[in-house]
Amino acid sequence: MYSKLKGGVSVHVKRWVRRGLAAALLAIMTLTPTAAMAAEPDLVPLRFLAEAAGATVEWDGETRTVTVVTEDGVTATLRIGDTEALVDGQPVPIGAEAIIVNDRTWVPQAFMDQLLAMPVRWDPEAKQARVDPYMLKAFRLVDALKRGDLDAVNAQLSPALREAVPQEAWFQLGQSLAPLGELGRPRVLGASATAVHYNVDVLLPFTAAAMKLTVRFDGEGLVDDFRLDNYVPTEIAGDPPYADPAAFVEEEVVVGEAPWALPGTLTLPAGEGPFPAVVLIHGSGPQDRDETIYAVKPFRDLAQGLAMHGIATLRFDKRTFVHSQKFGANPKFTVQEESVEDALAAVRLLAADERIAADQIYVLGHSLGGLILPRIFAQDEDGLIRGGIAMAAANSLLDTILAQNRIMVETGQLPPEQLPFIQAQVEMLRDPAFDPDNPPEGYLLGMPHYWHDLKPKASELLKEQTQPVLFLQGGRDFQVPVSEFESFQADLAGRTNVTFRLFPKLNHVFTEGEGEISTMAEYSVPANVPEYVIEAIAEWIHSMPAAE
């Protein structure tokens, strides 16, 4: 895709799929069998798929037995005509009889997926086995980690990641995972490309819980970063019903520059611009561009919904999500590096695009993103930001932490002993003598520089600023309760260009629920941001007077 700079100069938006390396996205192993296809449509030639994944295959003609040894040492034997194989000595259903067609052994695709622990596909027209080389790389990386072969691991890392994760860090990672028990056989779940990385997801089935490892490859084919998440398969809410895919287009873009370049999505309404536009800024923690939280994708809903009202949006993966290890290696990072710098880079990217109305660029911050809106305004040296939208924004982060923990204890989401613990931690942070370089004994929250930096109330800056702001709040929000919304109202009573909208049925992620207060369980229910929230934002933007 291309964006247009003012003056009509075309700028290529870097995309993984357009790099020369993308031409090697699929490694093709061409081994033409004597038979074009087996009689059954779901049967595949065992040898070609196995060898494409690096396994060895042996045939015993006397016993009509095939033996496969995978790269990670799993041994499978099966006889022609059997419906079971022995995998590491244990019987495993094949799913159908193993058959021979023109001297080749054919078995069901599902059995090969299980045996190889990654998807390897047979192309009957090209007569080729196809395997993603990055899936192979990721699988081999995990196998090396499992064997403790750190030399093999380091050989696959980019220089930046090797510096961020020294050898002792791998031992610390292993110790942190030890409570999960023994690691079973890893399995590749899938892969995806962004404008910055090629990503492979690998399931790590520990005894106590399953984890998902996301391995990020750079343009040189080296592991540039990775992240670990709990693996909880969840049904995700589909696209919102009020969004018509024909009414907008989406482009993959890059926000910022190396070493912290971030992949993002620019959503443009159909038709000719220039369009007003909104940059979407995440809440706390590592977040993807859709701000996916269990079953909901609030930022995707906002982007598609606003496009229906003629408003463009730019959303992007957060720095702590894309560069988890490299960025996290700095123990003194603050929200400035985590979010503010990237928000400003996104604003500049929009301002340079001739399809965007440069005098109608807004920043929408959700949760923590709303709290830092005044910081983003304050650093907008070129005056590019027309105004802001604060959704479920905290005014005082420390007050919010206390209120959130109190509600979670009252609703049974946290044990009672959590409250005195968090109260003591917050009191340490409130102490004017708190030194993040030398936190007091008993301080256990971690990241002292990060939390210390967030002590000031957001309204202190907003009182002195002139950009119009729309505040939106869910009445059932337990993470940033209504008391923070009311705190903004009280502190900004002297300003005439701030607007407040309270939605009684909404929770923190702006989906509807029942009851006086929401709980975390609601986030696992597939739902969309209601259309009336989209309309409130769109009406406010379209009501803004022309910039002077």
C-alpha positions, -999 to +999 in steps of 0.1 A: +000+000+000+010+036-005+003+068+015+005+102-001+026+130+014+015+166+010+026+177-025+017+143-041+050+125-033+043+087-030+058+070+000+060+032+001+045+019+033+067-010+044+049-043+043+062-076+051+044-092+022+062-069-002+097-075+010+119-097-010+120-121+019+083-127+015+090-145-017+104-173+004+074-174+027+067-210+017+095-234+013+085-258-014+098-293-014+092-307-049+091-345-048+069-357-075+052-390-067+043-416-093+007-412-085-009-378-087-033-383-058-046-410-035-082-421-040-093-404-008-093-366-009-080-361+027-051-385+023-016-372+017+018-388+008+035-395+042+071-394+030+069-360+012+052-342+041+075-358+067+107-350+049+096-314+042+093-310+080+128-323+085+118-359+096+135-391+084+114-419+068+123-456+064+104-483+046+106-520+055+093-539+025+091-572+042+068-561+070+053-533+049+061-509+078+069-472+077+090-456+104+091-418+108+115-400+132+107-363+136+133-336+142+124-334+178+128-372+183+093-385+181+092-420+165+061-433+147+057-467+130+027-479+110+019-508+088+000-506+056-036-515+062-035-506+099-057-478+113-034-472+142+003-462+145+027-466+174+039-431+183+067-434+209+053-468+217+018-456+223-011-465+199-025-435+181-055-437+157-045-428+121-081-419+112-082-443+082-062-473+068-027-464+057-027-474+020-002-476-009-009-459-042+018-465-068+045-474-042+037-444-020+022-445+015-008-423+020-024-413+054-049-387+065-037-351+068-049-349+104-026-376+114+004-359+098-005-326+115-004-344+148+028-363+141+047-334+128+033-309+153+030-283+126+009-278+094+025-292+063+003-292+033+002-313+001-005-295-032-020-321-055-018-300-086+018-289-081+026-323-065+046-306-038+047-306+000+046-271+014+058-259+048+063-224+061+101-221+068+094-198+097+073-224+114+102-247+110+125-221+125+102-215+155+098-252+161+135-257+161+140-228+184+116-242+210+132-277+206+167-261+213+153-243+244+137-275+256+171-293+252+189-265+269+211-259+238+216-221+243+242-220+216+217-231+190+192-206+205+215-176+203+225-185+167+189-178+157+186-144+175+189-109+161+218-089+176+193-066+194+175-095+210+208-113+219+218-081+237+184-078+255+182-114+265+217-126+277+223-162+287+214-157+323+180-144+313+171-177+297+178-194+330+156-169+347+128-175+322+131-213+328+128-207+366+097-186+361+081-213+341+091-241+365+058-239+386+039-249+355+054-284+356+069-305+328+067-293+292+050-316+268+055-316+231+053-281+216+030-276+186+029-249+160-005-231+160-001-208+130+017-178+115+009-143+104+027-114+088+027-077+098+046-047+083+074-053+109+076-090+117+067-124+106+051-141+136+047-178+145+026-190+175+037-221+193+017-240+219+037-249+250+016-276+269+029-276+304+015-300+330-003-273+350-013-249+322-008-242+285+012-212+272+014-196+238+048-185+226+048-159+198+081-158+180+088-127+159+112-129+129+128-099+113+135-092+077+167-112+079+150-143+091+163-139+127+143-141+159+138-104+168+115-108+198+091-131+215+063-131+240+046-156+263+009-156+270-016-179+287-032-201+261-069-198+265-088-205+232-116-180+231-144-173+207-138-138+195-165-113+186-170-109+149-170-076+130-197-053+143-230-055+125-231-018+119-199-020+098-202-025+060-169-039+046-176-022+013-177+012+030-140+013+040-105+000+032-077-010+055-040-006+049-010-020+067+013+007+078+044+013+100+043+037+129+076+051+141+111+040+131+136+013+141+144+001+166+107+005+178+088+004+145+053-007+151+028-023+126-006-007+124-038-005+104-050+027+087-088+025+081-101+048+055-138+055+045-146+047+009-147+077-014-125+108-016-110+126+013-096+144+030-111+127+061-110+136+098-090+110+116-085+095+150-054+078+165-063+051+189-041+048+221-043+016+242-048+010+278-022-006+302-002-037+294+009-052+261-020-047+236-024-054+199-039-029+175-074-041+181-069-039+219-080-075+220-091-084+255-103-120+257-134-121+234-137-084+225-118-061+201-128-025+210-104-007+187-114-028+157-150-019+164-143+018+168-122+018+136-149+001+114-177+020+131-162+054+127-154+047+090-192+044+085-194+080+096-166+092+073-139+092+099-105+075+094-086+058+122-050+046+128-045+018+153-013+000+159+003-027+180+018-014+213+055-012+218+054-036+247+034-061+225+057-060+195+091-055+212+083-072+244+118-085+254+140-057+238+119-029+253+113-047+286+151-050+291+151-014+302+139-015+338+135+023+339+110+028+311+080+050+316+048+057+297+067+083+277+086+055+259+058+030+262+030+051+246+035+088+243+063+088+217+044+063+195+011+083+197+029+114+184+045+093+156+011+081+146-002+117+145+027+127+123+020+098+100-016+109+095-007+145+090+016+135+061-011+116+043-030+138+018-061+116+023-064+130+059-076+164+068-045+177+086-066+201+108-089+174+120-067+149+137-078+136+171-063+112+196-086+087+214-071+072+246-087+043+264-080+037+301-043+045+306-044+060+271-070+085+283-049+094+314-019+103+291-039+124+267-027+157+283+009+145+280+004+138+243-012+173+239+017+189+257+043+174+233+024+181+201+049+208+192+035+213+157-001+217+169-013+188+148-039+175+173-073+191+171-087+174+202-091+142+222-115+115+233-109+099+267-127+066+272-127+051+307-098+074+316-083+075+350-077+110+365-056+097+394-039+064+387-032+057+423-068+064+433-079+041+405-057+012+416-072+014+451-108+016+439-103-012+414-088-035+440-115-027+465-143-035+440-125-067+429-123-078+466-160-069+471-171-089+440-150-119+449-125-115+421-096-111+445-090-125+480-095-101+509-058-099+518-052-082+485-066-049+497-043-041+526-014-052+504-022-028+476-030+000+501+005-003+516+021-002+481+001+029+470+010+047+503+047+041+495+042+056+460+023+086+474+052+094+498+070+126+485+103+110+495+097+079+473+129+074+452+124+051+422+161+045+420+160+032+456+125+021+465+118+015+502+119-019+518+087-037+512+079-022+479+068-051+457+048-036+428+079-036+405+087-010+378+091+018+404+101+044+377+069+036+357+045+039+386+063+070+401+060+088+368+022+083+367+015+099+401+003+133+389-034+137+381-042+141+344-065+170+351-036+191+364-023+194+328-058+195+312-067+226+333-041+246+314-047+231+280-072+243+253-078+213+231-115+201+233-120+167+250-149+143+250-150+120+281-169+087+277-175+064+307-192+031+313-214+031+343-206-005+353-168-002+349-149-018+378-114-011+365-118+027+361-149+034+382-173+063+377-156+081+405-127+089+382-151+103+356-167+125+383-132+136+394-126+149+359-159+167+359-151+185+392-115+194+383-124+207+348-156+226+358-139+258+347-134+247+311-161+252+285-149+228+257-150+195+276-180+171+271-190+142+294-211+112+284-220+084+308-233+051+295-250+032+323-249-004+308-213-004+296-182-019+313-145-010+309-142-023+274-174-006+264-196-036+259-230-040+275-238-062+305-263-066+334-260-058+371-247-028+390-210-035+384-191-056+358-165-083+364-136-097+344-158-126+332-178-103+309-147-098+287-149-135+277-184-129+262-182-121+225-197-086+221-192-054+201-189-018+212-225-005+207-233+017+178-245+045+201-209+049+213-197+052+178-224+078+171-215+098+201-178+100+190-187+108+154-213+135+163-188+152+186-160+152+159-184+165+132-196+192+156-161+207+160-158+242+145-133+247+118-098+253+131-087+289+129 
